[in-house]
């Protein structure tokens, strides 16, 4: 077992993990942050996307030991049911989710892109989200939600 120390959603955490434990499993298990979803476990679907030191990362492709000393943001950092973030509110208002499985990864990828890129066209949003798979929505409502937030930042 290895001791992992990291900051998650602004709070310091320390927990034990086997050296081969995935960051997604560490977040969901010892830390109890189940907002990060695990889909394919191959980095293809994007459901497990988190921000690691500010960059979007597939947590199923990262070992927990690799995050030792890092700062992690999960979907739980964005808002609460009583106080949604602007992006979460836009997803709600634009009906950008159905089953909700892909939503945490979509939100975290969009958060990274909105922080670091202007995203002025639908094509840019589609490209930014192209690594996140959704089986339910057809993507248009997700694009509309991200564009609504991007317009407020322009």
Secondary structure, 3 states (H helix, E strand, C coil): CEEEEEEECCEEEEEEECCCCEHHHHHHCCCCCCCCCCCCCCCCCCCCEEEECCEEEEHHHCEHHHHCCCEEECHHHCCCCCCCCHHHHHHHHCCCCCCCCCHHHHHHHHHHHHHHCCCCCHHHHHHHCCCCCCCCCCCHHHHHHHHHHHHHHC
